[in-house]
Amino acid sequence: MNKSKLLKTINTARYNHETWLAKLEPIIKGLSNFNTFPLTKTKSAFGKWLYNDALLVKNTTAYQELDTIYSNIYKTLLNLIKIIANPTEKTLFNGSKRKREKELITVYFDQINNLSFDLFKALYKLEKNLKEELKNNIDITEKNIKSATNSSEKIIVNSDINHNTAMHIIRKEPINPNVLTPKVDKETQKLENSKKIGKKKRTATEKKDIEDDIKRILGE
């Protein structure tokens, strides 16, 4: 069992002890007996949880509180059992003793109720601690995932930068002299040259020669 699963069992453990208390009350009132009642702390449903599943967090303060409180509950229960199982015989001479026993039964039962209240508080503390611990673990995991994602994005960005840099360098490289350039016919080359020359200031004669060349090439 992991801590996430243990957290889900706490409500059941709480319910089991509430049921335990509900079964004890009619015994105190003389309406039932201990025949089916768990007489040791490891036999109750709550005790089985506390000394099995909950051992996962046995080193925590909350667990140690639970163990101490539950042990005290059963110590008090033992005192109740001694009185209820072996009551003083109700006679004229033992009347005051019998009355004292009834008072003690009420005192012990109240103690068990008070200890049970403390038990529920310790259970709440354990529940709260587990939730915080699990939440922190989730936050750490999310941070690790985010960090890993950011690192991957940086690698990709750097790769893009390197690629762009390489392409820029390639475009800046001189043309390979070994690569053959396509042949251009003389007339087209002359026309291209004339366009370049046209960007400069030309004489009237040069302009007329260019116009004649253009007409000739176009077949006019």
Secondary structure, DSSP 8 states (H G I E B T S, - for coil): --HHHHHHHHHHHHHHHHHHHHHHHHHHTTSS-STTS--STTTSHHHHHHTTGGGGGTTSHHHHHHHHHHHHHHHHHHHHHHHHHS-----STTHHHHHHHHHHHHHHHHHHHHHHHHHHHHHHHHHHHHHHHHHHHHHHHHHHHHHHHHHHHHHHHHHHHHHHHHHHHHHHS---TTS------HHHHHHHHHHHHHTS---HHHHHHHHHHHHHHHT-
